[in-house]
Amino acid sequence: MTPLRDHYPSLEPRKLYYFLTAADCGSYAKAARELKVSQSTLSEHVSSLEAQLGRTLLTRGPRGVSVTEAGKVLYRHAQLIVRQVRQAELDVRQVSDVAFGPVSLGLATYGAAATLALPILHRVKERCPDVLLRINDNFAGTLSESVINGRIDLAIVYGIGPLKGLRLRGLFVEELFLFAAESAVIPGPANGPVNLADLAGMRLLLPSAIHFLRQLIEGAFARIGARLEIAAEIDSFATLRDALRANLGISILPHAAIVEAAARDRLQIRPIRQPRLEATVSLGVSDQLPTTDSVRAVEHIILQLVDESTAAGAWPGVRPLANTHNTD
């Protein structure tokens, strides 16, 4: 067998980076602007890569650039290669125990995770000043896929797994509550708990179907045979808050998602019983891509902040998982 070292790698990281950028942007024009090169230079690099591999990787159409099946295979490998090359540069230049470089973090919307953004930024600035933190909030499913594909380093998402390509570490469980305008008529005693079945047929304002919380709520209604009436699908927190305040419907959300707005806008907050609705929140990292010292440092900070917040009771409706985090 010929030694592996005799096969000199012919895929240049620069070409792979240009290919990744074009695929992510979905347009040669947008990718060229981001890369600060001409479209012809970008096109030449991608064409050279396609010639090397003997496969078409990107196709142009009326709506922009599409990734072929061969391109999707290369995309997964290219993410890993480019990430490793970047980390090699950082490691060589760094040669110290200080966390350094960019770290991308995703936060699932509509829950306690979203309230962690500012504390994480403060703690990273204090303890890891050389880390450039990039924060993105999105649907849990989208964030999980981005971690698996290497687009972001780690994410706080709903669910406990398992998911192929993703290592999930449970953080806490948060309870879902009913939110409604002060003038809304809700079954049961004022400020008291409400049975889920009593909400059948009421106009609900919920995230779109792709959101984990929406799926959890739909499943709960289905299990008790109650009718779920969706008045509107709203993925914008600000819009949902305004719609609740205008009494356009009611919503079911984690307490931490809207508690401050609820106090300011005088919204009703009612516990839900029979059944109680709960969602597990986890920290996800790739189980295939390498984890850098900087990512581990941010992960450590997140675990500390979660432990501190749950111990202090900072999140009503949130309870820690049975497992505890050792952050020493």
C-alpha positions as CSV (number, residue, x, y, z in Angstrom):
1,M,0.0,0.0,0.0
2,T,1.3,3.5,-0.9
3,P,1.9,5.6,2.2
4,L,-0.7,8.4,2.7
5,R,2.1,11.0,2.8
6,D,2.9,10.2,-0.9
7,H,-0.6,11.5,-1.9
8,Y,-0.1,15.3,-1.8
9,P,-3.4,17.0,-1.2
10,S,-4.5,19.0,-4.2
11,L,-7.5,20.9,-2.7
12,E,-6.3,24.3,-1.8
13,P,-8.0,25.9,1.3
14,R,-8.5,29.2,-0.5
15,K,-10.5,27.5,-3.3
16,L,-12.6,25.6,-0.7
17,Y,-13.2,28.8,1.2
18,Y,-14.4,30.6,-1.9
19,F,-16.7,27.6,-2.7
20,L,-18.1,27.7,0.8
21,T,-18.8,31.4,0.6
22,A,-20.5,31.1,-2.7
23,A,-22.7,28.2,-1.4
24,D,-23.6,30.1,1.8
25,C,-24.4,33.4,0.0
26,G,-26.4,31.7,-2.8
27,S,-25.0,34.3,-5.2
28,Y,-21.7,34.9,-6.9
29,A,-22.2,38.6,-6.6
30,K,-22.9,38.6,-2.8
31,A,-20.0,36.1,-2.2
32,A,-17.6,38.3,-4.3
33,R,-18.5,41.3,-2.2
34,E,-18.0,39.4,1.1
35,L,-14.6,38.0,-0.1
36,K,-13.6,41.4,-1.6
37,V,-12.7,39.9,-4.9
38,S,-14.1,40.2,-8.4
39,Q,-16.9,37.8,-9.6
40,S,-14.5,36.6,-12.3
41,T,-11.8,35.7,-9.7
42,L,-14.4,33.8,-7.6
43,S,-15.8,32.0,-10.7
44,E,-12.3,31.0,-11.7
45,H,-11.5,29.5,-8.3
46,V,-14.8,27.5,-8.3
47,S,-14.3,26.4,-11.9
48,S,-10.7,25.3,-11.1
49,L,-12.1,23.2,-8.2
50,E,-14.7,21.6,-10.3
51,A,-12.1,20.8,-13.0
52,Q,-9.9,19.2,-10.3
53,L,-12.7,17.0,-9.0
54,G,-14.4,16.4,-12.3
55,R,-17.8,17.3,-10.9
56,T,-20.1,20.3,-11.1
57,L,-20.4,21.8,-7.6
58,L,-22.5,24.9,-8.1
59,T,-25.1,25.7,-10.7
60,R,-26.4,29.2,-11.6
61,G,-30.1,29.8,-12.0
62,P,-32.6,32.6,-12.0
63,R,-32.7,32.6,-8.2
64,G,-29.0,32.4,-7.7
65,V,-26.5,29.7,-7.0
66,S,-27.6,26.1,-6.1
67,V,-25.4,23.4,-4.6
68,T,-25.3,20.1,-6.5
69,E,-25.3,16.7,-4.8
70,A,-21.5,16.5,-5.4
71,G,-21.3,20.0,-4.0
72,K,-23.1,19.0,-0.8
73,V,-20.6,16.2,-0.2
74,L,-17.7,18.6,-0.7
75,Y,-19.4,21.2,1.5
76,R,-19.3,19.0,4.6
77,H,-15.6,18.2,4.1
78,A,-14.7,21.8,3.2
79,Q,-16.2,23.1,6.4
80,L,-14.0,20.8,8.4
81,I,-10.8,21.5,6.3
82,V,-11.2,25.3,6.4
83,R,-12.0,25.2,10.1
84,Q,-8.9,23.1,10.8
85,V,-6.6,25.3,8.7
86,R,-7.9,28.4,10.6
87,Q,-7.4,26.7,13.9
88,A,-3.9,25.6,12.9
89,E,-3.0,29.3,12.2
90,L,-4.5,30.4,15.5
91,D,-2.7,27.7,17.4
92,V,0.6,28.4,15.9
93,R,0.3,32.1,16.5
94,Q,-1.2,31.8,19.9
95,V,1.1,29.2,21.5
96,S,-0.3,30.1,25.0
97,D,-3.2,29.1,27.2
98,V,-5.2,32.1,26.4
99,A,-8.5,31.6,24.5
100,F,-8.3,33.4,21.2
101,G,-10.2,33.9,18.0
102,P,-13.9,33.8,16.9
103,V,-16.5,31.6,18.5
104,S,-20.1,31.4,17.1
105,L,-23.0,30.7,19.4
106,G,-26.6,30.1,18.6
107,L,-29.5,30.7,21.0
108,A,-32.9,29.2,20.5
109,T,-35.7,31.8,20.5
110,Y,-38.6,32.2,22.8
111,G,-37.0,30.9,26.0
112,A,-34.6,31.3,28.9
113,A,-31.7,30.7,26.5
114,A,-32.4,34.0,24.8
115,T,-31.9,35.9,28.1
116,L,-28.4,34.5,28.3
117,A,-27.0,36.6,25.5
118,L,-26.0,39.6,27.6
119,P,-24.6,37.7,30.5
120,I,-22.5,35.6,28.2
121,L,-21.1,38.6,26.4
122,H,-20.2,40.2,29.7
123,R,-18.5,37.1,31.0
124,V,-16.6,36.4,27.8
125,K,-15.4,40.0,27.7
126,E,-14.2,39.7,31.4
127,R,-12.5,36.3,31.1
128,C,-11.7,35.8,27.5
129,P,-11.1,39.3,26.0
130,D,-9.3,37.9,23.0
131,V,-12.4,35.8,21.9
132,L,-14.6,37.3,19.3
133,L,-18.1,36.1,20.1
134,R,-20.7,35.9,17.4
135,I,-24.3,35.4,18.6
136,N,-27.2,34.2,16.4
137,D,-30.7,33.6,17.6
138,N,-32.8,31.2,15.5
139,F,-35.0,28.1,15.6
140,A,-33.6,25.2,17.5
141,G,-33.7,22.9,14.5
142,T,-31.9,25.4,12.3
143,L,-29.2,26.0,15.0
144,S,-28.7,22.2,15.4
145,E,-28.2,21.8,11.7
146,S,-25.7,24.7,11.6
147,V,-23.6,23.1,14.4
148,I,-23.6,19.8,12.6
149,N,-22.6,21.5,9.3
150,G,-19.9,23.5,11.1
151,R,-21.5,26.9,10.4
152,I,-21.6,27.7,14.1
153,D,-19.5,26.3,17.0
154,L,-22.2,25.6,19.7
155,A,-25.8,26.3,20.4
156,I,-28.3,26.3,23.2
157,V,-31.4,24.5,21.8
158,Y,-34.5,22.7,22.7
159,G,-34.4,18.9,22.9
160,I,-32.2,16.2,24.5
161,G,-31.4,14.2,21.4
162,P,-30.0,12.0,20.1
163,L,-29.1,13.7,16.9
164,K,-26.5,12.3,14.5
165,G,-23.5,14.7,14.4
166,L,-24.5,16.6,17.5
167,R,-23.5,16.1,21.1
168,L,-26.2,17.4,23.4
169,R,-25.7,18.2,27.1
170,G,-28.9,18.9,29.1
171,L,-28.9,22.3,30.9
172,F,-32.4,22.7,32.4
173,V,-36.1,22.2,32.0
174,E,-38.4,25.1,31.5
175,E,-42.2,25.1,32.0
176,L,-44.6,26.7,29.5
177,F,-47.2,29.2,30.7
178,L,-50.3,30.8,29.2
179,F,-49.9,34.5,28.3
180,A,-52.9,36.7,27.5
181,A,-54.0,40.3,27.6
182,E,-55.3,41.5,30.9
183,S,-58.8,41.9,29.4
184,A,-58.8,38.4,27.9
185,V,-61.4,36.0,29.3
186,I,-59.5,32.8,30.5
187,P,-61.3,29.8,32.1
188,G,-60.7,29.2,35.8
189,P,-60.0,31.4,38.8
190,A,-58.2,34.7,38.2
191,N,-54.4,34.1,38.2
192,G,-54.9,30.5,38.9
193,P,-53.8,27.5,36.8
194,V,-55.7,26.5,33.7
195,N,-56.3,23.1,32.3
196,L,-55.0,22.6,28.7
197,A,-58.3,21.1,27.6
198,D,-60.0,24.4,28.6
199,L,-58.0,26.2,25.9
200,A,-59.5,24.1,23.1
201,G,-60.9,26.3,20.4
202,M,-59.3,29.5,21.8
203,R,-57.3,31.7,19.3
204,L,-53.7,30.9,19.8
205,L,-50.7,33.0,18.7
206,L,-47.8,30.6,18.3
207,P,-44.4,30.3,16.5
208,S,-44.5,28.7,13.0
209,A,-44.6,24.9,12.6
210,I,-40.8,24.5,12.4
211,H,-40.3,25.7,16.0
212,F,-39.8,23.0,18.6
213,L,-42.2,24.7,21.0
214,R,-45.0,24.7,18.4
215,Q,-44.4,20.9,17.9
216,L,-44.5,20.3,21.6
217,I,-47.8,22.3,22.0
218,E,-49.4,20.6,19.1
219,G,-48.4,17.2,20.5
220,A,-49.9,18.0,23.9
221,F,-53.2,19.1,22.4
222,A,-53.3,15.9,20.2
223,R,-52.7,13.6,23.2
224,I,-55.7,15.0,25.1
225,G,-57.9,15.1,22.0
226,A,-58.4,18.9,22.2
227,R,-58.9,21.2,19.2
228,L,-56.0,23.5,18.4
229,E,-57.0,26.8,16.8
230,I,-54.1,28.8,15.4
231,A,-55.0,32.5,15.0
232,A,-51.6,33.5,13.7
233,E,-48.0,32.1,13.3
234,I,-45.6,34.7,14.7
235,D,-41.8,34.2,14.8
236,S,-41.0,37.8,15.9
237,F,-41.0,38.3,19.6
238,A,-41.9,42.0,19.3
239,T,-44.8,41.3,17.1
240,L,-46.1,38.5,19.4
241,R,-45.9,40.9,22.4
242,D,-47.9,43.5,20.5
243,A,-50.5,41.0,19.4
244,L,-51.0,39.8,22.9
245,R,-51.3,43.3,24.3
246,A,-53.9,44.0,21.6
247,N,-55.9,40.9,22.7
248,L,-55.7,39.3,19.3
249,G,-55.2,35.9,20.9
250,I,-53.4,34.0,23.7
251,S,-50.0,32.3,23.6
252,I,-48.2,29.4,25.3
253,L,-44.5,30.2,26.0
254,P,-41.7,29.6,28.5
255,H,-42.0,32.1,31.4
256,A,-38.6,33.6,30.8
257,A,-39.4,34.4,27.2
258,I,-41.8,37.2,27.9
259,V,-42.0,37.8,31.7
260,E,-40.5,41.3,31.6
261,A,-42.8,42.3,28.7
262,A,-45.7,40.8,30.6
263,A,-45.1,43.0,33.6
264,R,-44.7,46.1,31.5
265,D,-47.7,45.4,29.3
266,R,-49.9,44.0,32.1
267,L,-50.3,40.6,30.5
268,Q,-51.9,37.6,32.4
269,I,-49.5,34.8,33.2
270,R,-51.3,31.5,34.1
271,P,-49.7,28.1,34.9
272,I,-51.0,25.2,32.7
273,R,-52.0,21.9,34.3
274,Q,-53.3,18.6,33.2
275,P,-50.9,18.2,31.6
276,R,-48.0,20.5,32.6
277,L,-46.0,21.5,29.5
278,E,-42.2,21.4,29.8
279,A,-39.3,21.6,27.4
280,T,-35.7,20.5,27.9
281,V,-32.9,22.9,26.9
282,S,-29.5,21.6,26.0
283,L,-26.1,22.8,24.9
284,G,-25.1,21.3,21.5
285,V,-21.7,21.0,20.0
286,S,-20.5,18.9,17.0
287,D,-19.4,15.4,17.8
288,Q,-17.4,15.3,14.5
289,L,-15.6,18.6,14.1
290,P,-12.7,19.6,16.4
291,T,-13.4,21.6,19.5
292,T,-11.0,24.5,20.0
293,D,-9.8,25.9,23.3
294,S,-11.9,29.1,22.7
295,V,-15.1,27.0,22.2
296,R,-14.4,25.0,25.3
297,A,-13.9,28.3,27.2
298,V,-17.2,29.7,26.1
299,E,-18.9,26.3,26.8
300,H,-17.5,26.5,30.3
301,I,-18.8,30.0,30.8
302,I,-22.3,29.0,29.6
303,L,-22.4,26.0,32.1
304,Q,-21.4,28.3,34.9
305,L,-24.0,30.9,34.1
306,V,-26.7,28.3,33.8
307,D,-25.8,26.8,37.2
308,E,-25.7,30.3,38.8
309,S,-29.1,31.3,37.3
310,T,-30.9,28.1,38.2
311,A,-29.4,28.1,41.8
312,A,-30.4,31.7,42.3
313,G,-34.0,31.1,41.0
314,A,-33.4,33.8,38.3
315,W,-35.7,32.0,35.9
316,P,-39.3,31.3,37.2
317,G,-40.6,28.1,35.8
318,V,-37.1,26.7,35.2
319,R,-35.7,23.7,37.1
320,P,-32.3,22.1,36.8
321,L,-31.9,18.6,35.3
322,A,-31.0,15.8,37.6
323,N,-27.4,15.9,36.4
324,T,-25.3,18.8,37.6
325,H,-22.5,20.6,35.8
326,N,-19.0,20.5,37.3
327,T,-17.5,23.8,36.3
328,D,-14.5,23.8,38.6
